[in-house]
Amino acid sequence: TQNIPASNFFTAGSEIIVKDAAGTANTYPITITPASGTIDGSATFVMDQYFGSVSMVADGAGDWMVEATKP
């Protein structure tokens, strides 16, 4: 599990990236949970790509929006 700050602490357009540096997310998926608000309207986001990463952008309304996932 990876906890990230609430997006309302960031200006709209601010980006945060979570990366599977260990290369184990395909076996042990990483659940990303914001301190408050949502990620693309959901309470959590699951990344399960081997050495993958996900880029999320603050929308200025208290939520994170997934911009890109990369294998």
PyMOL Python script that loads the backbone (N, CA, C, O; Angstrom):
from pymol import cmd

cmd.read_pdbstr("""\
ATOM      1  N   THR A   1       0.841  -1.185   0.000  1.00  0.00           N
ATOM      2  CA  THR A   1       0.000   0.000   0.000  1.00  0.00           C
ATOM      3  C   THR A   1       0.878   1.238   0.000  1.00  0.00           C
ATOM      4  O   THR A   1       1.877   1.305   0.716  1.00  0.00           O
ATOM      5  N   GLN A   2       0.498   2.212  -0.806  1.00  0.00           N
ATOM      6  CA  GLN A   2       1.207   3.487  -0.863  1.00  0.00           C
ATOM      7  C   GLN A   2       0.201   4.583  -0.554  1.00  0.00           C
ATOM      8  O   GLN A   2      -0.769   4.754  -1.293  1.00  0.00           O
ATOM      9  N   ASN A   3       0.412   5.326   0.521  1.00  0.00           N
ATOM     10  CA  ASN A   3      -0.455   6.443   0.863  1.00  0.00           C
ATOM     11  C   ASN A   3       0.135   7.721   0.290  1.00  0.00           C
ATOM     12  O   ASN A   3       1.327   7.987   0.445  1.00  0.00           O
ATOM     13  N   ILE A   4      -0.698   8.506  -0.368  1.00  0.00           N
ATOM     14  CA  ILE A   4      -0.240   9.774  -0.945  1.00  0.00           C
ATOM     15  C   ILE A   4      -1.025  10.913  -0.293  1.00  0.00           C
ATOM     16  O   ILE A   4      -2.120  10.695   0.227  1.00  0.00           O
ATOM     17  N   PRO A   5      -0.467  12.129  -0.319  1.00  0.00           N
ATOM     18  CA  PRO A   5      -1.163  13.249   0.304  1.00  0.00           C
ATOM     19  C   PRO A   5      -2.458  13.598  -0.433  1.00  0.00           C
ATOM     20  O   PRO A   5      -2.643  13.244  -1.597  1.00  0.00           O
ATOM     21  N   ALA A   6      -3.324  14.283   0.253  1.00  0.00           N
ATOM     22  CA  ALA A   6      -4.547  14.789  -0.380  1.00  0.00           C
ATOM     23  C   ALA A   6      -4.156  15.810  -1.442  1.00  0.00           C
ATOM     24  O   ALA A   6      -3.241  16.608  -1.234  1.00  0.00           O
ATOM     25  N   SER A   7      -4.842  15.787  -2.569  1.00  0.00           N
ATOM     26  CA  SER A   7      -4.465  16.690  -3.661  1.00  0.00           C
ATOM     27  C   SER A   7      -4.815  18.142  -3.372  1.00  0.00           C
ATOM     28  O   SER A   7      -4.305  19.041  -4.040  1.00  0.00           O
ATOM     29  N   ASN A   8      -5.681  18.388  -2.383  1.00  0.00           N
ATOM     30  CA  ASN A   8      -6.033  19.782  -2.093  1.00  0.00           C
ATOM     31  C   ASN A   8      -4.871  20.558  -1.465  1.00  0.00           C
ATOM     32  O   ASN A   8      -4.980  21.770  -1.273  1.00  0.00           O
ATOM     33  N   PHE A   9      -3.772  19.887  -1.144  1.00  0.00           N
ATOM     34  CA  PHE A   9      -2.562  20.565  -0.672  1.00  0.00           C
ATOM     35  C   PHE A   9      -1.689  21.029  -1.837  1.00  0.00           C
ATOM     36  O   PHE A   9      -0.669  21.686  -1.626  1.00  0.00           O
ATOM     37  N   PHE A  10      -2.085  20.690  -3.064  1.00  0.00           N
ATOM     38  CA  PHE A  10      -1.307  21.001  -4.262  1.00  0.00           C
ATOM     39  C   PHE A  10      -2.119  21.888  -5.193  1.00  0.00           C
ATOM     40  O   PHE A  10      -3.349  21.827  -5.192  1.00  0.00           O
ATOM     41  N   THR A  11      -1.445  22.708  -5.985  1.00  0.00           N
ATOM     42  CA  THR A  11      -2.141  23.512  -6.982  1.00  0.00           C
ATOM     43  C   THR A  11      -2.566  22.613  -8.133  1.00  0.00           C
ATOM     44  O   THR A  11      -1.948  21.577  -8.380  1.00  0.00           O
ATOM     45  N   ALA A  12      -3.613  23.007  -8.832  1.00  0.00           N
ATOM     46  CA  ALA A  12      -4.104  22.242  -9.982  1.00  0.00           C
ATOM     47  C   ALA A  12      -2.956  22.051 -10.968  1.00  0.00           C
ATOM     48  O   ALA A  12      -2.218  22.991 -11.265  1.00  0.00           O
ATOM     49  N   GLY A  13      -2.813  20.837 -11.469  1.00  0.00           N
ATOM     50  CA  GLY A  13      -1.752  20.518 -12.422  1.00  0.00           C
ATOM     51  C   GLY A  13      -0.506  19.939 -11.783  1.00  0.00           C
ATOM     52  O   GLY A  13       0.380  19.453 -12.485  1.00  0.00           O
ATOM     53  N   SER A  14      -0.423  19.984 -10.446  1.00  0.00           N
ATOM     54  CA  SER A  14       0.726  19.376  -9.768  1.00  0.00           C
ATOM     55  C   SER A  14       0.689  17.868  -9.992  1.00  0.00           C
ATOM     56  O   SER A  14      -0.381  17.261 -10.028  1.00  0.00           O
ATOM     57  N   GLU A  15       1.862  17.276 -10.141  1.00  0.00           N
ATOM     58  CA  GLU A  15       1.957  15.858 -10.484  1.00  0.00           C
ATOM     59  C   GLU A  15       2.665  15.068  -9.390  1.00  0.00           C
ATOM     60  O   GLU A  15       3.586  15.562  -8.740  1.00  0.00           O
ATOM     61  N   ILE A  16       2.218  13.837  -9.202  1.00  0.00           N
ATOM     62  CA  ILE A  16       2.887  12.900  -8.318  1.00  0.00           C
ATOM     63  C   ILE A  16       3.040  11.597  -9.104  1.00  0.00           C
ATOM     64  O   ILE A  16       2.131  11.200  -9.833  1.00  0.00           O
ATOM     65  N   ILE A  17       4.186  10.934  -8.954  1.00  0.00           N
ATOM     66  CA  ILE A  17       4.455   9.680  -9.662  1.00  0.00           C
ATOM     67  C   ILE A  17       4.766   8.597  -8.644  1.00  0.00           C
ATOM     68  O   ILE A  17       5.580   8.795  -7.742  1.00  0.00           O
ATOM     69  N   VAL A  18       4.114   7.447  -8.794  1.00  0.00           N
ATOM     70  CA  VAL A  18       4.401   6.279  -7.972  1.00  0.00           C
ATOM     71  C   VAL A  18       4.974   5.225  -8.897  1.00  0.00           C
ATOM     72  O   VAL A  18       4.380   4.901  -9.925  1.00  0.00           O
ATOM     73  N   LYS A  19       6.136   4.687  -8.528  1.00  0.00           N
ATOM     74  CA  LYS A  19       6.837   3.720  -9.382  1.00  0.00           C
ATOM     75  C   LYS A  19       7.111   2.429  -8.623  1.00  0.00           C
ATOM     76  O   LYS A  19       7.421   2.444  -7.432  1.00  0.00           O
ATOM     77  N   ASP A  20       6.994   1.321  -9.330  1.00  0.00           N
ATOM     78  CA  ASP A  20       7.338   0.007  -8.784  1.00  0.00           C
ATOM     79  C   ASP A  20       8.842  -0.207  -8.975  1.00  0.00           C
ATOM     80  O   ASP A  20       9.261  -0.890  -9.910  1.00  0.00           O
ATOM     81  N   ALA A  21       9.641   0.371  -8.099  1.00  0.00           N
ATOM     82  CA  ALA A  21      11.094   0.284  -8.217  1.00  0.00           C
ATOM     83  C   ALA A  21      11.624  -1.117  -7.925  1.00  0.00           C
ATOM     84  O   ALA A  21      12.707  -1.479  -8.387  1.00  0.00           O
ATOM     85  N   ALA A  22      10.869  -1.904  -7.162  1.00  0.00           N
ATOM     86  CA  ALA A  22      11.320  -3.250  -6.806  1.00  0.00           C
ATOM     87  C   ALA A  22      10.991  -4.279  -7.883  1.00  0.00           C
ATOM     88  O   ALA A  22      11.562  -5.370  -7.883  1.00  0.00           O
ATOM     89  N   GLY A  23      10.087  -3.953  -8.795  1.00  0.00           N
ATOM     90  CA  GLY A  23       9.716  -4.890  -9.847  1.00  0.00           C
ATOM     91  C   GLY A  23       8.867  -6.043  -9.345  1.00  0.00           C
ATOM     92  O   GLY A  23       8.982  -7.164  -9.840  1.00  0.00           O
ATOM     93  N   THR A  24       8.018  -5.775  -8.368  1.00  0.00           N
ATOM     94  CA  THR A  24       7.189  -6.845  -7.796  1.00  0.00           C
ATOM     95  C   THR A  24       5.694  -6.577  -7.898  1.00  0.00           C
ATOM     96  O   THR A  24       4.896  -7.379  -7.412  1.00  0.00           O
ATOM     97  N   ALA A  25       5.294  -5.470  -8.516  1.00  0.00           N
ATOM     98  CA  ALA A  25       3.872  -5.108  -8.550  1.00  0.00           C
ATOM     99  C   ALA A  25       3.017  -6.110  -9.313  1.00  0.00           C
ATOM    100  O   ALA A  25       1.822  -6.228  -9.046  1.00  0.00           O
ATOM    101  N   ASN A  26       3.614  -6.834 -10.262  1.00  0.00           N
ATOM    102  CA  ASN A  26       2.820  -7.831 -10.976  1.00  0.00           C
ATOM    103  C   ASN A  26       2.448  -8.988 -10.054  1.00  0.00           C
ATOM    104  O   ASN A  26       1.421  -9.633 -10.268  1.00  0.00           O
ATOM    105  N   THR A  27       3.256  -9.265  -9.037  1.00  0.00           N
ATOM    106  CA  THR A  27       2.969 -10.314  -8.055  1.00  0.00           C
ATOM    107  C   THR A  27       2.297  -9.737  -6.814  1.00  0.00           C
ATOM    108  O   THR A  27       1.377 -10.336  -6.256  1.00  0.00           O
ATOM    109  N   TYR A  28       2.767  -8.569  -6.392  1.00  0.00           N
ATOM    110  CA  TYR A  28       2.236  -7.891  -5.218  1.00  0.00           C
ATOM    111  C   TYR A  28       1.754  -6.503  -5.633  1.00  0.00           C
ATOM    112  O   TYR A  28       2.493  -5.529  -5.487  1.00  0.00           O
ATOM    113  N   PRO A  29       0.526  -6.394  -6.150  1.00  0.00           N
ATOM    114  CA  PRO A  29       0.027  -5.104  -6.632  1.00  0.00           C
ATOM    115  C   PRO A  29       0.114  -4.009  -5.563  1.00  0.00           C
ATOM    116  O   PRO A  29      -0.035  -4.266  -4.368  1.00  0.00           O
ATOM    117  N   ILE A  30       0.359  -2.797  -6.027  1.00  0.00           N
ATOM    118  CA  ILE A  30       0.474  -1.640  -5.144  1.00  0.00           C
ATOM    119  C   ILE A  30      -0.867  -0.910  -5.132  1.00  0.00           C
ATOM    120  O   ILE A  30      -1.341  -0.455  -6.173  1.00  0.00           O
ATOM    121  N   THR A  31      -1.469  -0.802  -3.961  1.00  0.00           N
ATOM    122  CA  THR A  31      -2.714  -0.062  -3.805  1.00  0.00           C
ATOM    123  C   THR A  31      -2.360   1.345  -3.354  1.00  0.00           C
ATOM    124  O   THR A  31      -1.738   1.534  -2.308  1.00  0.00           O
ATOM    125  N   ILE A  32      -2.760   2.332  -4.149  1.00  0.00           N
ATOM    126  CA  ILE A  32      -2.470   3.732  -3.865  1.00  0.00           C
ATOM    127  C   ILE A  32      -3.726   4.372  -3.287  1.00  0.00           C
ATOM    128  O   ILE A  32      -4.795   4.326  -3.896  1.00  0.00           O
ATOM    129  N   THR A  33      -3.586   4.968  -2.113  1.00  0.00           N
ATOM    130  CA  THR A  33      -4.721   5.563  -1.404  1.00  0.00           C
ATOM    131  C   THR A  33      -4.406   7.012  -1.051  1.00  0.00           C
ATOM    132  O   THR A  33      -3.403   7.267  -0.385  1.00  0.00           O
ATOM    133  N   PRO A  34      -5.230   7.971  -1.477  1.00  0.00           N
ATOM    134  CA  PRO A  34      -5.006   9.358  -1.084  1.00  0.00           C
ATOM    135  C   PRO A  34      -5.490   9.614   0.335  1.00  0.00           C
ATOM    136  O   PRO A  34      -6.410   8.948   0.809  1.00  0.00           O
ATOM    137  N   ALA A  35      -4.872  10.579   1.016  1.00  0.00           N
ATOM    138  CA  ALA A  35      -5.270  10.940   2.378  1.00  0.00           C
ATOM    139  C   ALA A  35      -6.722  11.403   2.420  1.00  0.00           C
ATOM    140  O   ALA A  35      -7.416  11.178   3.411  1.00  0.00           O
ATOM    141  N   SER A  36      -7.181  12.043   1.360  1.00  0.00           N
ATOM    142  CA  SER A  36      -8.600  12.390   1.210  1.00  0.00           C
ATOM    143  C   SER A  36      -8.854  12.589  -0.273  1.00  0.00           C
ATOM    144  O   SER A  36      -7.915  12.693  -1.063  1.00  0.00           O
ATOM    145  N   GLY A  37     -10.114  12.641  -0.647  1.00  0.00           N
ATOM    146  CA  GLY A  37     -10.456  12.754  -2.057  1.00  0.00           C
ATOM    147  C   GLY A  37     -10.368  11.403  -2.746  1.00  0.00           C
ATOM    148  O   GLY A  37     -10.359  10.358  -2.094  1.00  0.00           O
ATOM    149  N   THR A  38     -10.305  11.436  -4.070  1.00  0.00           N
ATOM    150  CA  THR A  38     -10.304  10.207  -4.849  1.00  0.00           C
ATOM    151  C   THR A  38      -9.190  10.202  -5.885  1.00  0.00           C
ATOM    152  O   THR A  38      -8.500  11.200  -6.092  1.00  0.00           O
ATOM    153  N   ILE A  39      -9.037   9.066  -6.520  1.00  0.00           N
ATOM    154  CA  ILE A  39      -8.179   8.929  -7.703  1.00  0.00           C
ATOM    155  C   ILE A  39      -9.100   8.484  -8.822  1.00  0.00           C
ATOM    156  O   ILE A  39      -9.603   7.361  -8.805  1.00  0.00           O
ATOM    157  N   ASP A  40      -9.324   9.351  -9.791  1.00  0.00           N
ATOM    158  CA  ASP A  40     -10.256   9.077 -10.891  1.00  0.00           C
ATOM    159  C   ASP A  40     -11.630   8.653 -10.378  1.00  0.00           C
ATOM    160  O   ASP A  40     -12.283   7.807 -10.988  1.00  0.00           O
ATOM    161  N   GLY A  41     -12.070   9.228  -9.272  1.00  0.00           N
ATOM    162  CA  GLY A  41     -13.392   8.953  -8.744  1.00  0.00           C
ATOM    163  C   GLY A  41     -13.489   7.729  -7.852  1.00  0.00           C
ATOM    164  O   GLY A  41     -14.567   7.415  -7.348  1.00  0.00           O
ATOM    165  N   SER A  42     -12.375   7.029  -7.649  1.00  0.00           N
ATOM    166  CA  SER A  42     -12.379   5.836  -6.798  1.00  0.00           C
ATOM    167  C   SER A  42     -11.587   6.098  -5.522  1.00  0.00           C
ATOM    168  O   SER A  42     -10.748   6.998  -5.473  1.00  0.00           O
ATOM    169  N   ALA A  43     -11.861   5.304  -4.494  1.00  0.00           N
ATOM    170  CA  ALA A  43     -11.176   5.468  -3.212  1.00  0.00           C
ATOM    171  C   ALA A  43      -9.708   5.092  -3.305  1.00  0.00           C
ATOM    172  O   ALA A  43      -8.881   5.636  -2.573  1.00  0.00           O
ATOM    173  N   THR A  44      -9.372   4.153  -4.209  1.00  0.00           N
ATOM    174  CA  THR A  44      -7.988   3.703  -4.375  1.00  0.00           C
ATOM    175  C   THR A  44      -7.696   3.458  -5.853  1.00  0.00           C
ATOM    176  O   THR A  44      -8.602   3.421  -6.686  1.00  0.00           O
ATOM    177  N   PHE A  45      -6.419   3.294  -6.155  1.00  0.00           N
ATOM    178  CA  PHE A  45      -5.972   2.923  -7.500  1.00  0.00           C
ATOM    179  C   PHE A  45      -4.980   1.791  -7.331  1.00  0.00           C
ATOM    180  O   PHE A  45      -4.109   1.866  -6.464  1.00  0.00           O
ATOM    181  N   VAL A  46      -5.089   0.747  -8.134  1.00  0.00           N
ATOM    182  CA  VAL A  46      -4.183  -0.395  -8.028  1.00  0.00           C
ATOM    183  C   VAL A  46      -3.259  -0.428  -9.235  1.00  0.00           C
ATOM    184  O   VAL A  46      -3.708  -0.421 -10.381  1.00  0.00           O
ATOM    185  N   MET A  47      -1.952  -0.463  -8.956  1.00  0.00           N
ATOM    186  CA  MET A  47      -0.942  -0.585 -10.001  1.00  0.00           C
ATOM    187  C   MET A  47      -0.360  -1.995  -9.921  1.00  0.00           C
ATOM    188  O   MET A  47       0.131  -2.419  -8.875  1.00  0.00           O
ATOM    189  N   ASP A  48      -0.423  -2.708 -11.038  1.00  0.00           N
ATOM    190  CA  ASP A  48       0.045  -4.091 -11.031  1.00  0.00           C
ATOM    191  C   ASP A  48       0.991  -4.413 -12.186  1.00  0.00           C
ATOM    192  O   ASP A  48       1.121  -5.569 -12.591  1.00  0.00           O
ATOM    193  N   GLN A  49       1.643  -3.390 -12.707  1.00  0.00           N
ATOM    194  CA  GLN A  49       2.573  -3.590 -13.814  1.00  0.00           C
ATOM    195  C   GLN A  49       3.992  -3.783 -13.299  1.00  0.00           C
ATOM    196  O   GLN A  49       4.454  -3.034 -12.438  1.00  0.00           O
ATOM    197  N   TYR A  50       4.671  -4.773 -13.820  1.00  0.00           N
ATOM    198  CA  TYR A  50       6.066  -5.078 -13.495  1.00  0.00           C
ATOM    199  C   TYR A  50       6.931  -3.866 -13.802  1.00  0.00           C
ATOM    200  O   TYR A  50       6.992  -3.433 -14.953  1.00  0.00           O
ATOM    201  N   PHE A  51       7.601  -3.311 -12.798  1.00  0.00           N
ATOM    202  CA  PHE A  51       8.414  -2.090 -12.901  1.00  0.00           C
ATOM    203  C   PHE A  51       7.618  -0.926 -13.494  1.00  0.00           C
ATOM    204  O   PHE A  51       8.203  -0.040 -14.118  1.00  0.00           O
ATOM    205  N   GLY A  52       6.305  -0.914 -13.311  1.00  0.00           N
ATOM    206  CA  GLY A  52       5.457   0.136 -13.866  1.00  0.00           C
ATOM    207  C   GLY A  52       5.484   1.404 -13.035  1.00  0.00           C
ATOM    208  O   GLY A  52       6.103   1.465 -11.973  1.00  0.00           O
ATOM    209  N   SER A  53       4.803   2.403 -13.541  1.00  0.00           N
ATOM    210  CA  SER A  53       4.646   3.648 -12.801  1.00  0.00           C
ATOM    211  C   SER A  53       3.309   4.268 -13.184  1.00  0.00           C
ATOM    212  O   SER A  53       2.744   3.970 -14.236  1.00  0.00           O
ATOM    213  N   VAL A  54       2.826   5.122 -12.321  1.00  0.00           N
ATOM    214  CA  VAL A  54       1.593   5.844 -12.606  1.00  0.00           C
ATOM    215  C   VAL A  54       1.815   7.313 -12.260  1.00  0.00           C
ATOM    216  O   VAL A  54       2.376   7.644 -11.215  1.00  0.00           O
ATOM    217  N   SER A  55       1.368   8.178 -13.151  1.00  0.00           N
ATOM    218  CA  SER A  55       1.472   9.617 -12.976  1.00  0.00           C
ATOM    219  C   SER A  55       0.069  10.148 -12.701  1.00  0.00           C
ATOM    220  O   SER A  55      -0.858   9.906 -13.474  1.00  0.00           O
ATOM    221  N   MET A  56      -0.079  10.879 -11.584  1.00  0.00           N
ATOM    222  CA  MET A  56      -1.368  11.446 -11.221  1.00  0.00           C
ATOM    223  C   MET A  56      -1.234  12.952 -11.083  1.00  0.00           C
ATOM    224  O   MET A  56      -0.219  13.459 -10.606  1.00  0.00           O
ATOM    225  N   VAL A  57      -2.278  13.663 -11.508  1.00  0.00           N
ATOM    226  CA  VAL A  57      -2.268  15.119 -11.508  1.00  0.00           C
ATOM    227  C   VAL A  57      -3.415  15.633 -10.638  1.00  0.00           C
ATOM    228  O   VAL A  57      -4.542  15.147 -10.728  1.00  0.00           O
ATOM    229  N   ALA A  58      -3.114  16.620  -9.797  1.00  0.00           N
ATOM    230  CA  ALA A  58      -4.145  17.255  -8.961  1.00  0.00           C
ATOM    231  C   ALA A  58      -5.090  18.046  -9.856  1.00  0.00           C
ATOM    232  O   ALA A  58      -4.652  18.799 -10.726  1.00  0.00           O
ATOM    233  N   ASP A  59      -6.399  17.868  -9.635  1.00  0.00           N
ATOM    234  CA  ASP A  59      -7.373  18.539 -10.498  1.00  0.00           C
ATOM    235  C   ASP A  59      -7.827  19.903  -9.960  1.00  0.00           C
ATOM    236  O   ASP A  59      -8.613  20.590 -10.612  1.00  0.00           O
ATOM    237  N   GLY A  60      -7.348  20.294  -8.798  1.00  0.00           N
ATOM    238  CA  GLY A  60      -7.726  21.579  -8.224  1.00  0.00           C
ATOM    239  C   GLY A  60      -9.035  21.534  -7.458  1.00  0.00           C
ATOM    240  O   GLY A  60      -9.447  22.534  -6.870  1.00  0.00           O
ATOM    241  N   ALA A  61      -9.700  20.366  -7.460  1.00  0.00           N
ATOM    242  CA  ALA A  61     -10.977  20.219  -6.751  1.00  0.00           C
ATOM    243  C   ALA A  61     -10.867  19.179  -5.636  1.00  0.00           C
ATOM    244  O   ALA A  61     -11.884  18.739  -5.100  1.00  0.00           O
ATOM    245  N   GLY A  62      -9.646  18.785  -5.286  1.00  0.00           N
ATOM    246  CA  GLY A  62      -9.440  17.842  -4.193  1.00  0.00           C
ATOM    247  C   GLY A  62      -9.266  16.396  -4.611  1.00  0.00           C
ATOM    248  O   GLY A  62      -9.277  15.504  -3.763  1.00  0.00           O
ATOM    249  N   ASP A  63      -9.106  16.145  -5.897  1.00  0.00           N
ATOM    250  CA  ASP A  63      -8.954  14.772  -6.375  1.00  0.00           C
ATOM    251  C   ASP A  63      -7.725  14.636  -7.278  1.00  0.00           C
ATOM    252  O   ASP A  63      -7.222  15.612  -7.834  1.00  0.00           O
ATOM    253  N   TRP A  64      -7.262  13.391  -7.400  1.00  0.00           N
ATOM    254  CA  TRP A  64      -6.157  13.059  -8.293  1.00  0.00           C
ATOM    255  C   TRP A  64      -6.727  12.440  -9.564  1.00  0.00           C
ATOM    256  O   TRP A  64      -7.678  11.660  -9.508  1.00  0.00           O
ATOM    257  N   MET A  65      -6.149  12.785 -10.699  1.00  0.00           N
ATOM    258  CA  MET A  65      -6.548  12.211 -11.978  1.00  0.00           C
ATOM    259  C   MET A  65      -5.356  11.459 -12.555  1.00  0.00           C
ATOM    260  O   MET A  65      -4.251  11.999 -12.615  1.00  0.00           O
ATOM    261  N   VAL A  66      -5.572  10.211 -12.983  1.00  0.00           N
ATOM    262  CA  VAL A  66      -4.493   9.428 -13.575  1.00  0.00           C
ATOM    263  C   VAL A  66      -4.194  10.006 -14.946  1.00  0.00           C
ATOM    264  O   VAL A  66      -5.066  10.088 -15.811  1.00  0.00           O
ATOM    265  N   GLU A  67      -2.939  10.406 -15.124  1.00  0.00           N
ATOM    266  CA  GLU A  67      -2.526  10.989 -16.398  1.00  0.00           C
ATOM    267  C   GLU A  67      -1.945   9.907 -17.302  1.00  0.00           C
ATOM    268  O   GLU A  67      -2.229   9.871 -18.499  1.00  0.00           O
ATOM    269  N   ALA A  68      -1.132   9.027 -16.724  1.00  0.00           N
ATOM    270  CA  ALA A  68      -0.502   7.997 -17.542  1.00  0.00           C
ATOM    271  C   ALA A  68      -0.019   6.851 -16.670  1.00  0.00           C
ATOM    272  O   ALA A  68       0.410   7.051 -15.534  1.00  0.00           O
ATOM    273  N   THR A  69      -0.096   5.653 -17.217  1.00  0.00           N
ATOM    274  CA  THR A  69       0.531   4.485 -16.594  1.00  0.00           C
ATOM    275  C   THR A  69       1.521   3.954 -17.601  1.00  0.00           C
ATOM    276  O   THR A  69       1.257   3.935 -18.803  1.00  0.00           O
ATOM    277  N   LYS A  70       2.664   3.524 -17.102  1.00  0.00           N
ATOM    278  CA  LYS A  70       3.723   3.033 -17.994  1.00  0.00           C
ATOM    279  C   LYS A  70       4.207   1.683 -17.506  1.00  0.00           C
ATOM    280  O   LYS A  70       4.447   1.484 -16.315  1.00  0.00           O
ATOM    281  N   PRO A  71       4.344   0.775 -18.426  1.00  0.00           N
ATOM    282  CA  PRO A  71       4.871  -0.553 -18.032  1.00  0.00           C
ATOM    283  C   PRO A  71       6.351  -0.486 -17.731  1.00  0.00           C
ATOM    284  O   PRO A  71       6.957  -1.500 -17.386  1.00  0.00           O
TER     285      PRO A  71
END
""", "prot")
cmd.dss("prot")
cmd.show_as("cartoon", "prot")
cmd.util.cbc("prot")
cmd.orient("prot")
